[in-house]
């Protein structure tokens, strides 16, 4: 089975991430001090390494990429029922035995309109 190029060449360590020196430095210091925040918001144009950085942080924390990292495409899951289902699945997965869980909401800018409409 062929692998997509972005997955094949995706960096696996902070030292391999190109062009994000300030973010890498900040995250490295926070990991060493065990002082990571509970959430991070990465923004920028396509291809700068936002999702890669999130996945690297998760693996640096000791999360298993298969079981402890959940990547959710918010562009495809942008209806009210989708949000409810995501919320229920997070509660279910959070009860499993792993010590740390990381949820990556990719394309989250697609949710802002939905959230704004829900609270009007």
One Martini backbone bead per residue (centre of mass of N, CA, C, O) as a GRO file, in nm:
protein
  120
    1UNK     BB    1   0.096   0.037   0.023
    2UNK     BB    2   0.065   0.356  -0.016
    3UNK     BB    3   0.215   0.661   0.088
    4UNK     BB    4   0.186   0.960   0.180
    5UNK     BB    5   0.406   1.215   0.169
    6UNK     BB    6   0.333   1.357   0.442
    7UNK     BB    7   0.384   1.088   0.600
    8UNK     BB    8   0.668   1.000   0.505
    9UNK     BB    9   0.801   1.312   0.576
   10UNK     BB   10   0.729   1.329   0.860
   11UNK     BB   11   0.823   1.434   1.142
   12UNK     BB   12   0.938   1.275   1.469
   13UNK     BB   13   1.106   1.525   1.568
   14UNK     BB   14   1.192   1.831   1.675
   15UNK     BB   15   1.471   1.840   1.514
   16UNK     BB   16   1.310   1.796   1.221
   17UNK     BB   17   1.182   2.066   1.235
   18UNK     BB   18   1.112   2.316   0.997
   19UNK     BB   19   1.075   2.665   1.073
   20UNK     BB   20   1.019   2.623   1.421
   21UNK     BB   21   1.217   2.729   1.647
   22UNK     BB   22   1.041   2.871   1.863
   23UNK     BB   23   0.842   2.640   1.917
   24UNK     BB   24   1.052   2.423   1.985
   25UNK     BB   25   1.183   2.570   2.222
   26UNK     BB   26   0.933   2.599   2.399
   27UNK     BB   27   0.851   2.299   2.414
   28UNK     BB   28   1.115   2.188   2.524
   29UNK     BB   29   1.108   2.346   2.790
   30UNK     BB   30   0.831   2.239   2.888
   31UNK     BB   31   0.908   1.941   2.897
   32UNK     BB   32   1.149   1.961   3.095
   33UNK     BB   33   0.952   2.113   3.320
   34UNK     BB   34   0.664   2.004   3.319
   35UNK     BB   35   0.489   2.274   3.158
   36UNK     BB   36   0.228   2.207   3.012
   37UNK     BB   37  -0.039   2.270   2.854
   38UNK     BB   38  -0.378   2.182   2.783
   39UNK     BB   39  -0.346   2.387   2.530
   40UNK     BB   40  -0.310   2.439   2.169
   41UNK     BB   41  -0.258   2.698   1.912
   42UNK     BB   42  -0.221   2.647   1.571
   43UNK     BB   43  -0.105   2.870   1.315
   44UNK     BB   44  -0.132   2.876   0.956
   45UNK     BB   45  -0.031   2.773   0.681
   46UNK     BB   46   0.001   2.538   0.472
   47UNK     BB   47   0.282   2.330   0.563
   48UNK     BB   48   0.428   2.425   0.857
   49UNK     BB   49   0.355   2.198   1.109
   50UNK     BB   50   0.111   2.169   1.306
   51UNK     BB   51   0.045   1.863   1.322
   52UNK     BB   52   0.329   1.764   1.366
   53UNK     BB   53   0.376   1.907   1.636
   54UNK     BB   54   0.146   1.770   1.787
   55UNK     BB   55   0.251   1.476   1.750
   56UNK     BB   56   0.527   1.518   1.882
   57UNK     BB   57   0.431   1.598   2.159
   58UNK     BB   58   0.280   1.337   2.218
   59UNK     BB   59   0.532   1.149   2.196
   60UNK     BB   60   0.701   1.300   2.416
   61UNK     BB   61   0.476   1.213   2.641
   62UNK     BB   62   0.417   0.890   2.563
   63UNK     BB   63   0.235   0.850   2.331
   64UNK     BB   64   0.049   0.643   2.145
   65UNK     BB   65  -0.034   0.676   1.816
   66UNK     BB   66  -0.276   0.464   1.819
   67UNK     BB   67  -0.419   0.512   2.125
   68UNK     BB   68  -0.349   0.834   2.235
   69UNK     BB   69  -0.416   0.955   1.943
   70UNK     BB   70  -0.656   1.199   1.832
   71UNK     BB   71  -0.774   1.274   1.506
   72UNK     BB   72  -0.976   1.553   1.410
   73UNK     BB   73  -1.191   1.652   1.149
   74UNK     BB   74  -1.360   1.952   1.151
   75UNK     BB   75  -1.454   1.982   0.853
   76UNK     BB   76  -1.633   1.707   0.862
   77UNK     BB   77  -1.716   1.780   1.182
   78UNK     BB   78  -1.972   2.044   1.171
   79UNK     BB   79  -2.205   1.935   1.326
   80UNK     BB   80  -2.386   1.905   1.599
   81UNK     BB   81  -2.380   1.591   1.610
   82UNK     BB   82  -2.072   1.567   1.579
   83UNK     BB   83  -2.001   1.713   1.842
   84UNK     BB   84  -2.148   1.520   2.030
   85UNK     BB   85  -1.991   1.267   1.947
   86UNK     BB   86  -1.712   1.370   2.026
   87UNK     BB   87  -1.775   1.416   2.325
   88UNK     BB   88  -1.846   1.119   2.389
   89UNK     BB   89  -1.575   0.992   2.293
   90UNK     BB   90  -1.394   1.141   2.488
   91UNK     BB   91  -1.520   1.024   2.746
   92UNK     BB   92  -1.462   0.728   2.674
   93UNK     BB   93  -1.152   0.741   2.620
   94UNK     BB   94  -1.071   0.874   2.899
   95UNK     BB   95  -1.131   0.583   3.053
   96UNK     BB   96  -0.882   0.472   2.967
   97UNK     BB   97  -0.555   0.356   3.080
   98UNK     BB   98  -0.403   0.584   2.993
   99UNK     BB   99  -0.227   0.864   3.101
  100UNK     BB  100  -0.231   1.000   2.809
  101UNK     BB  101  -0.405   1.241   2.601
  102UNK     BB  102  -0.451   1.331   2.250
  103UNK     BB  103  -0.620   1.601   2.082
  104UNK     BB  104  -0.664   1.665   1.733
  105UNK     BB  105  -0.787   1.961   1.584
  106UNK     BB  106  -0.847   1.978   1.261
  107UNK     BB  107  -0.975   2.242   1.106
  108UNK     BB  108  -1.117   2.440   1.333
  109UNK     BB  109  -1.219   2.693   1.169
  110UNK     BB  110  -1.495   2.544   1.089
  111UNK     BB  111  -1.632   2.583   1.390
  112UNK     BB  112  -1.686   2.884   1.456
  113UNK     BB  113  -1.961   2.920   1.321
  114UNK     BB  114  -2.109   2.707   1.481
  115UNK     BB  115  -2.059   2.827   1.763
  116UNK     BB  116  -2.187   3.103   1.704
  117UNK     BB  117  -2.472   2.984   1.640
  118UNK     BB  118  -2.528   2.840   1.916
  119UNK     BB  119  -2.485   3.137   2.092
  120UNK     BB  120  -2.731   3.337   1.981
   0.00000   0.00000   0.00000
